[in-house]
């Protein structure tokens, strides 16, 4: 009655929103999902908006388990609960969730949470009948009993059990029998699960689409039943050392439905075993062979029959030119190829490959150190549709080659040129790629503000910019970027020593900025960072290590405005107890690296870590371990916080120009 | 079994290596072993008190304890330090033996001996007084020097005790009589050791060296202190142990002899009656009627009835003499009519030994009266079979929700793959955490009750800690985070309940001594 009255009065006042049906408002709300703060603002407009927003919200990512009862009451229609920000979820909380959400809950993510046991899972499985997805990754303390509780969730379709090291075949057996509708199961690193458990999954869960058995101690014995699965599309066998050619040769039939296969790091599978594994898998689209058998002529020929293949990842394999040429002779055209860290990639092999695969969209040639401008010329000539090119540390490629990239590959969205010889001319050319969203220019010592200004002027869609140790960059370049790229979300200007507060003040206009790294920039001060804090409310990750001039004056505005901050590194800065304590009021803050702070006292540190309830990781100098009482650490660990102790000496900063030289010395 | 106990036990009984294995095996197979051990300890304590009665001056119980354990150490060192002791005190020893070697029983000699004993006891008393004094020093000083001195005194003391025992032994008319009939040392050793040695299945303890003289005297010493009964107990336990081993062997043999093809008529067939087979004892004392399972036990028993049973001939294994004659092969028949092992059966297969007969008859024709205490389902008629089963019972039981158990995991998974709706059954204990699953594993041995208690307390402590963390989580006052009390109480609550091993007492008293 009361609500009706208020609605009436609102209508009398001429609130147009009251004329809209709830569905229409929901549709409007669907569009404001990009920024969490927008939804918050919407819900704070008036009571009816508040109620509408509460009814509309489907996904929830709570910060603390203490708030669960209230927020679950506020949002009755939540069907996806992401608890990855709650380091501590106990059985009590799971009981609250299962009793409040009941059948509306579809999926729950417990991958980052600890302290719950089979009791909580059991109540979840029994009360939430519509649960289809559970992520239990990293629950390394769960035992078979917990798996048996999960098995009670009869409608479960997706289950992640990565790193559940104590769950054995018995638990997996329970899940296999209980969760008949499973479509996806990940058992990565469940090292207590063997052939028997995996085999039973394959026998009992006929609906399986995706199966991840990476790093399990399985052998060939469970493969026949896996390959009999009618709907299996995606299988990951990464690091299954027990599978070998002999066993694969005995396979009678392959899996027709298979679309993606990953046999990375399977040292005992050669091209012979691989060809028997993919025999009959005519619809295979994606093949990952990272750190596996050498890419030779024989291997390339054995894959020739795969007519649907689109993506091949050969990271870290030994590659021969003949093998690459043979891949080039396949009758199909790949859209994605990764050769990162492959040994033996030469101009000859790569150029003959790319001339045939003209439809390549993504190419990764990271650390192919032998290729030169010739390869780049071929790539840019034939693969004009490239959207992603990663070529970190292709050091023999001359600066002229990068001009070609800009001229010919104008659809590039992602470009990684870290540690290359690119210069301002190249940057100017690359700025033509107007769709560019991610540009990595770390350790490019030949670029300067001039080149970067071109990027800033033309690449308006840029969201990610990495300038790590590109020492030629100063305020002018950053100014151009912040002016031209309002959508910037991530910037790394570490060790660009000429950067001053001017850059930061201009960057504060990029309101979407969520990751800001400016290690070792001695000229920036608290003033600049305060501007960032005020302007970039969505800041999630902040790294100001070795910015000596940043102190508490920046921490106070950070604590006030950057309520989304989750990770901060303040090592070697001038932050003291006061600043740290201010930071502790950020409720989202999870990770803190606090090394070599001169103004930090043990009691200040203790107060800060105690006050900051959401901490999951704190990196500290070993020196504090003896100065603070053990019960404090025990208490914090019980809260879900992990301490990492470092015993590094105070390091003076190197001259950025000689950094690369030293690095190359180490590499040789 | 605590290593400590074993050590002292070894040192007490005899230093022959076979002794090491014995107690351990018994702990596995003999449920009443704890008793036995207790007796052993009692014996030891009694003895030490007897030896020390002269010095029981200090009344505080704590000191007494300490002394007892000290003297325990001394006793063990008698065996360890033998060569040294004998070197030092050889003359005295000989003297003592000579006094005891007088041909006829003479009250005057006895008087002599007694006065000699008196002297020695006084000597001993002085020495222990000295030790007590040194200990007082050690309380304050504690040096290596002190311990060295202590060792010296220990050695002295040992030698005196040895003499004491030998002299005391010579007082007994029976022993003296034996001594007079043969060479003193070796004879005594042989007299007392054959049954022991036989029991332990080892060659005779080393002859010749001076150390021999100590061991038999030790045994006589225990006789003097009126503990020959307990000695008997140990022996009988030992033999029983042996018997069970033998039975195991026999069981295998019984299976093995299936293939044995002795032509009919080439052997004698014996058939025992049912009552004979089921009789608990087969050897009976002709004097008192007591029954024994083994003739060796009977022979040991007979020694108590008089000197005539102590001759080597009377104590020797009777079979050995007959073994020199041409052997007539004996085979046995089962008295149960219609049994394949019955001599009237068409395809008669004889049984090799009496033990085979016993086991066969019990297994095939008797009720299975021994029930496994763990699974409560398996029944056996032969104790040894039960023991064998109990070793494996409960281990690696792979259980299906339908109640079927499998000894192998792959069999269980094959079963589950085959049938709809069957699930692997996870043992309930696991839900309570790892500590309880340990509990399950260990719960099999009957003597492990204390272990169970430990574990359950451990898990309680764990959950307690959890609770406390919860509470702290809820508490708003940061000051309460730091109360170490809560941590302590929850962590150590369980430990108070731990039943302390026996040796801990003496250890704690030692640590008290060492404290400045």
Interface residues (C-beta under 8 A of the other chain):
Chain A: X88 X90 X92 X118 X143 X144 X145 X147 X148 X151 X169 X170 X171 X173 X174 X177 X178 X196 X197 X199 X200 X203 X204 X610 X629 X631 X632 X634 X635 X638 X639
Chain B: X409 X410 X413 X416 X417 X421 X422 X423 X424 X426 X430 X431 X434 X469 X470 X472 X473 X478 X481 X482 X483 X484 X487
